[in-house]
Amino acid sequence: QVQLVESGGGLVQTGGSLRLSCATSGIRFSDYNVGWYRQAPGKERDLVASITTGASTNYADAVKGRFTISRDNTNNTVFLQMNNLKVEDTAVYYCVAYFRTEHWGPGTQVTVAS
C-alpha cells in the first residue's frame, strides 16, 4: 500500500520558517520524481517545487529564493524548507510522487500570520 504523509506544517509569523517533510512508503522512492503543491482557499492547486530522480529542481516563481526542495532516497522522504514566509504562502501543502502514476499525500496546513 502506497502512503505519503506530510508533516511540519503549522502557524508561523511573517518572515518565519518551516520545514515540511513527506515520508513515503510502498513505492521505490528513487524511481519517482517528487514535488510539493499547495492550495489556498478558493484557489486551484498549484505546483510549488519539484525534484527529479536526478535531483534537478524546479520552483514556482513566487517561491524562488525562499523555498528549497530536497530528497533523501535512503529514508524515502522529500523536504521543503520554507524561509521568509509571507501571508500569501498560507495554504494546504501536498506532496506528490509521480512515475507512470501519481500518489498524493493528504496535505498539511501552513498558515502565515501578519
Backbone bond lengths (Angstrom), bond angles and torsions (degrees), N, CA, C in turn:
res aa  C-N    CA-C-N  psi(-1)  N-CA   C-N-CA  omega(-1)  CA-C   N-CA-C  phi
1 Q - - - 1.458 - - 1.520 108.92 -
2 V 1.335 114.49 129.16 1.452 120.07 -179.44 1.528 109.57 -82.70
3 Q 1.319 115.46 132.87 1.463 120.29 176.39 1.512 109.98 -137.02
4 L 1.314 115.58 135.33 1.452 123.09 169.80 1.522 106.41 -124.98
5 V 1.307 116.84 127.35 1.457 121.13 -177.19 1.521 109.70 -130.65
6 E 1.337 115.33 116.17 1.454 120.89 178.46 1.520 110.67 -86.26
7 S 1.316 115.14 151.02 1.460 121.32 174.14 1.521 108.82 -151.78
8 G 1.332 114.98 166.37 1.462 119.94 176.21 1.513 115.13 102.93
9 G 1.323 117.00 -4.77 1.459 119.17 177.37 1.518 111.28 -71.97
10 G 1.320 115.06 172.42 1.456 119.40 179.48 1.504 111.63 160.92
11 L 1.323 114.76 -164.99 1.455 122.56 -179.82 1.528 108.70 -103.19
12 V 1.325 115.29 131.93 1.463 120.40 -178.99 1.521 108.16 -143.60
13 Q 1.315 115.68 153.55 1.456 120.71 177.39 1.530 110.39 -81.53
14 T 1.324 114.95 156.57 1.463 120.63 174.71 1.533 110.04 -52.07
15 G 1.332 114.71 133.52 1.449 120.44 -178.29 1.516 114.20 90.76
16 G 1.314 116.84 -8.75 1.447 120.95 -179.23 1.519 112.92 -81.17
17 S 1.325 115.23 -175.55 1.462 121.93 -176.78 1.521 110.59 -132.21
18 L 1.307 114.93 151.10 1.453 123.31 171.04 1.519 108.47 -141.80
19 R 1.315 115.16 152.02 1.455 120.01 174.26 1.521 108.35 -122.87
20 L 1.310 116.03 115.15 1.459 121.68 177.22 1.523 109.70 -90.17
21 S 1.319 114.57 144.35 1.454 121.64 175.05 1.522 108.86 -125.04
22 C 1.303 116.25 149.45 1.460 122.01 174.41 1.516 107.81 -134.90
23 A 1.306 115.05 107.21 1.456 121.03 178.88 1.520 109.35 -89.75
24 T 1.312 116.01 130.89 1.455 120.07 -178.78 1.525 110.80 -115.81
25 S 1.315 114.95 154.10 1.451 121.79 174.88 1.518 108.71 -151.65
26 G 1.318 115.91 156.31 1.459 120.48 177.92 1.507 114.69 85.81
27 I 1.340 117.77 1.31 1.467 121.79 176.48 1.524 108.72 -131.11
28 R 1.333 114.55 159.45 1.462 118.88 171.25 1.524 105.92 -83.84
29 F 1.308 115.68 91.68 1.450 122.54 -168.52 1.522 112.17 -53.33
30 S 1.310 117.90 -39.50 1.465 121.36 -175.46 1.529 112.09 -65.58
31 D 1.313 118.86 -16.32 1.462 122.82 178.11 1.518 113.01 -84.60
32 Y 1.327 116.85 -11.88 1.455 122.14 -170.15 1.527 112.44 -105.02
33 N 1.329 115.01 134.83 1.454 119.81 161.37 1.530 106.89 -72.95
34 V 1.311 117.01 146.05 1.463 119.97 -178.52 1.522 109.99 -134.13
35 G 1.308 115.05 155.57 1.449 118.25 -177.64 1.513 112.12 -156.61
36 W 1.316 113.74 172.05 1.457 122.75 175.36 1.529 108.76 -121.68
37 Y 1.310 114.97 133.10 1.453 122.56 173.21 1.523 107.82 -119.54
38 R 1.322 115.32 163.67 1.453 118.76 174.08 1.518 109.88 -142.06
39 Q 1.321 114.37 153.52 1.461 120.85 179.48 1.513 109.10 -139.46
40 A 1.322 114.72 116.57 1.456 121.18 175.43 1.529 108.56 -89.60
41 P 1.326 117.98 158.33 1.473 120.86 -179.56 1.522 111.37 -55.33
42 G 1.320 115.80 129.55 1.453 121.26 177.56 1.513 115.14 76.78
43 K 1.323 116.72 6.21 1.461 120.17 -178.64 1.521 110.67 -121.54
44 E 1.327 115.15 166.63 1.450 120.15 178.15 1.524 110.79 -77.17
45 R 1.318 114.57 161.82 1.459 120.56 174.91 1.522 108.21 -79.45
46 D 1.312 116.98 123.86 1.453 122.54 -175.67 1.516 111.78 -120.26
47 L 1.312 114.96 150.01 1.456 120.95 176.63 1.520 109.64 -68.60
48 V 1.321 115.76 134.96 1.458 121.74 174.75 1.525 109.69 -102.56
49 A 1.331 115.62 -50.97 1.460 120.61 -178.04 1.511 108.70 -161.04
50 S 1.328 115.28 153.64 1.455 119.94 176.59 1.517 109.20 -142.73
51 I 1.325 114.80 158.98 1.457 121.03 178.31 1.519 107.81 -143.25
52 T 1.314 115.60 131.17 1.457 120.53 -176.92 1.530 111.11 -84.25
53 T 1.327 114.73 176.31 1.457 119.26 176.29 1.525 111.13 -62.58
54 G 1.305 116.11 -26.40 1.463 120.86 178.17 1.511 114.02 -91.83
55 A 1.341 115.91 8.88 1.468 123.17 176.17 1.528 113.94 73.86
56 S 1.315 117.54 19.01 1.461 119.78 170.71 1.524 108.63 -77.62
57 T 1.319 115.68 138.36 1.463 119.69 -174.63 1.526 111.87 -116.42
58 N 1.311 113.99 156.55 1.453 121.53 178.13 1.528 107.43 -143.67
59 Y 1.332 116.29 139.59 1.461 120.23 -176.96 1.523 111.16 -132.12
60 A 1.306 114.99 147.19 1.452 119.29 169.38 1.529 108.63 -66.68
61 D 1.331 115.44 147.08 1.466 118.94 -178.40 1.532 111.89 -56.66
62 A 1.311 116.52 -34.20 1.472 120.65 -174.94 1.524 113.23 -66.50
63 V 1.333 117.07 -19.05 1.470 119.35 -175.69 1.525 113.35 -117.21
64 K 1.329 116.99 -3.08 1.461 119.78 -179.31 1.523 110.87 -57.98
65 G 1.326 115.34 133.66 1.457 120.52 -179.59 1.515 114.13 86.08
66 R 1.334 116.60 -10.46 1.477 119.86 -179.82 1.532 112.19 -116.84
67 F 1.320 116.37 -34.33 1.467 121.24 -177.26 1.528 109.45 -109.33
68 T 1.320 115.08 148.31 1.456 121.48 176.29 1.513 109.63 -135.38
69 I 1.326 115.62 125.51 1.463 120.78 176.44 1.521 108.30 -99.46
70 S 1.333 115.22 143.00 1.458 120.08 177.23 1.518 108.15 -149.37
71 R 1.317 115.41 164.78 1.459 119.98 -179.67 1.515 110.11 -137.30
72 D 1.311 114.78 149.96 1.455 123.05 176.79 1.520 106.96 -122.93
73 N 1.315 116.49 98.99 1.459 120.24 -176.50 1.529 111.98 -71.35
74 T 1.301 117.73 -20.16 1.466 119.99 177.45 1.526 111.06 -71.28
75 N 1.326 115.44 -39.64 1.465 120.49 -177.48 1.521 113.09 -105.89
76 N 1.359 116.53 9.44 1.467 121.56 173.24 1.524 112.62 56.16
77 T 1.318 115.14 43.66 1.458 120.76 -173.49 1.527 110.20 -132.56
78 V 1.318 115.28 143.51 1.459 121.54 173.39 1.526 107.91 -118.26
79 F 1.329 115.18 144.09 1.458 121.67 -175.59 1.525 110.43 -121.62
80 L 1.313 114.91 155.66 1.454 120.74 170.49 1.522 107.37 -136.29
81 Q 1.323 115.49 106.97 1.457 121.08 175.20 1.518 108.16 -86.33
82 M 1.314 116.27 122.70 1.461 121.86 -175.90 1.523 108.65 -118.78
83 N 1.310 116.17 115.72 1.464 122.43 179.88 1.519 109.99 -116.10
84 N 1.329 114.38 161.16 1.462 120.93 177.98 1.532 110.75 49.56
85 L 1.308 115.41 51.17 1.463 120.51 -175.57 1.517 111.47 -65.82
86 K 1.327 114.63 146.34 1.455 123.01 -179.17 1.527 109.25 -120.01
87 V 1.317 115.55 159.93 1.464 119.85 179.38 1.528 110.48 -55.72
88 E 1.316 116.66 -37.01 1.467 120.48 -177.78 1.526 113.39 -71.93
89 D 1.318 118.03 -5.32 1.463 120.72 173.02 1.532 112.07 -82.35
90 T 1.308 116.99 -6.45 1.462 120.98 179.12 1.522 110.37 -61.33
91 A 1.322 116.21 124.47 1.467 121.49 -177.14 1.522 108.73 -178.33
92 V 1.307 114.97 171.34 1.460 120.79 165.72 1.525 106.87 -88.63
93 Y 1.307 116.33 128.58 1.459 122.13 -177.86 1.529 109.01 -104.50
94 Y 1.324 114.95 130.71 1.457 122.59 -178.07 1.523 110.06 -119.31
95 C 1.306 116.94 140.38 1.453 118.83 169.51 1.527 109.16 -100.85
96 V 1.304 115.22 152.44 1.451 122.35 -179.20 1.520 108.99 -140.12
97 A 1.311 115.64 140.91 1.454 122.65 172.87 1.523 107.27 -119.09
98 Y 1.323 116.91 130.59 1.460 118.25 -174.92 1.530 110.87 -138.30
99 F 1.332 113.22 130.27 1.471 123.82 176.60 1.509 105.31 -167.26
100 R 1.296 118.14 99.76 1.471 124.93 -173.16 1.516 111.33 70.59
101 T 1.301 118.41 -33.33 1.454 121.72 174.61 1.525 108.27 -144.58
102 E 1.320 115.23 168.36 1.457 119.88 -178.62 1.520 110.81 -111.64
103 H 1.314 114.82 143.88 1.456 120.98 173.79 1.518 108.09 -129.05
104 W 1.325 116.44 130.63 1.457 121.60 -175.20 1.521 110.78 -117.64
105 G 1.323 114.76 148.41 1.449 120.65 170.30 1.519 110.61 -87.24
106 P 1.332 117.95 170.95 1.470 122.38 -177.97 1.520 112.91 -77.65
107 G 1.336 118.24 -14.82 1.455 121.06 178.11 1.519 113.31 99.30
108 T 1.337 113.87 157.11 1.463 121.42 175.45 1.528 108.05 -138.12
109 Q 1.314 115.73 137.29 1.459 120.51 -175.55 1.529 110.57 -81.60
110 V 1.312 115.64 132.13 1.460 122.45 171.26 1.520 107.69 -119.27
111 T 1.314 115.97 123.67 1.456 120.85 179.10 1.524 108.67 -124.39
112 V 1.321 115.13 124.55 1.461 121.01 179.59 1.520 107.70 -111.57
113 A 1.314 115.19 118.73 1.462 121.30 -177.12 1.527 110.50 -99.50
114 S 1.321 114.94 143.88 1.478 119.41 -179.94 1.518 111.18 -83.99
